[in-house]
Amino acid sequence: MIKFILGVIAGVALVINFPEILLWFVDSGLRDEMVQKLQGIGY
């Protein structure tokens, strides 16, 4: 649980300091892969 919270905090800090990361995340296709894996798990 602590790792998850630290990950969320780190992610928010990255997006605040480097907004272009969001564009890379979408353009790289990584977001789509994550969505497919989560759907496969059942979420």
C-alpha positions in Angstrom: 0.0 0.0 0.0 2.8 2.4 0.8 4.5 1.6 -2.6 1.2 2.5 -4.3 0.9 5.8 -2.5 4.5 6.7 -3.2 4.0 5.8 -6.9 0.9 8.1 -7.1 2.8 10.9 -5.5 5.8 10.4 -7.8 3.5 10.3 -10.8 1.8 13.5 -9.8 5.1 15.2 -9.2 6.4 14.1 -12.7 3.3 15.4 -14.4 3.5 18.7 -12.6 7.2 19.2 -13.4 7.2 17.7 -16.8 3.8 18.0 -18.5 5.2 16.6 -21.8 5.3 13.2 -20.2 1.6 12.9 -20.6 1.9 13.3 -24.4 4.7 10.7 -24.5 2.5 8.3 -22.4 -0.3 8.6 -24.9 1.8 8.7 -28.1 3.9 5.7 -27.1 0.9 3.4 -26.8 1.8 2.5 -23.3 -1.6 3.7 -22.1 -3.4 1.3 -24.4 -1.3 -1.6 -23.3 -2.1 -0.9 -19.7 -5.8 -0.6 -20.4 -5.8 -4.0 -22.2 -4.0 -5.7 -19.3 -6.4 -4.3 -16.8 -9.4 -5.4 -18.8 -7.8 -8.9 -19.0 -7.5 -9.0 -15.2 -11.2 -8.1 -14.9 -11.2 -4.4 -13.9 
